[in-house]
């Protein structure tokens, strides 16, 4: 006797917008599987090189600004809950 609960395709789950995977990602994944959308092409070497340039630019721009007195004055203005 065959089990009626076993299908060739897994049961579709309703979209959970609270999960880590976004609604857009789920839709894109389905469209790629159906052939309606091409999978994105990733060039990790170029991405890595670009990230290094961004990281180096951020590091060279950091410098101290403001004075401790200004910080204390600002901290006094913050209301505690």
C-alpha positions in Angstrom: 0.0 0.0 0.0 1.5 3.3 -1.1 1.8 6.2 1.4 -0.4 9.1 0.2 1.7 11.6 2.2 4.8 11.1 0.0 4.9 13.3 -3.1 7.6 13.8 -5.6 7.8 17.5 -4.6 8.3 18.7 -1.1 5.3 20.5 0.4 5.5 24.3 0.0 5.8 26.2 3.3 4.2 29.6 3.7 6.5 32.5 3.6 8.0 33.5 6.9 9.0 37.1 6.8 10.4 36.9 10.3 13.1 34.4 9.4 16.7 35.1 8.5 16.0 34.5 4.9 14.0 37.4 3.4 10.9 37.2 1.2 12.9 38.5 -1.8 15.5 35.8 -1.4 12.9 33.1 -1.4 11.1 34.5 -4.5 14.5 34.8 -6.3 15.4 31.2 -5.4 12.1 30.0 -6.7 12.4 31.9 -9.9 15.9 30.5 -10.5 14.7 27.0 -9.9 11.8 27.5 -12.4 14.2 29.0 -15.0 12.4 32.4 -15.0 15.5 34.1 -13.7 19.3 33.5 -14.2 21.4 32.9 -11.2 23.6 35.8 -10.3 27.3 35.5 -11.3 29.8 36.2 -8.6 33.4 37.1 -9.1 34.9 36.7 -5.6 38.4 37.9 -6.6 37.1 41.2 -7.7 34.8 41.5 -4.7 37.7 40.7 -2.3 39.9 43.3 -4.0 37.2 46.0 -3.8 36.6 45.2 -0.1 40.4 45.6 0.6 40.4 49.0 -1.0 37.3 50.1 1.0 38.8 48.7 4.2 42.1 50.5 3.7 40.4 53.8 2.9 38.3 53.6 6.1 41.4 52.9 8.2 43.4 55.8 7.0 40.6 58.3 7.6 40.1 57.5 11.2 41.3 60.2 13.6 40.3 61.5 17.0 37.9 64.4 17.0 36.2 66.4 19.6 37.3 67.0 23.2 36.5 65.1 26.4 34.7 68.1 27.7 32.3 68.1 24.7 31.6 64.4 25.3 30.9 65.0 29.0 28.5 67.8 28.1 26.7 65.6 25.6 26.5 62.7 28.0 24.8 65.0 30.6 22.1 65.9 28.1 21.1 62.3 27.5 18.1 61.3 29.6 18.1 58.0 31.4 15.1 55.8 31.3 
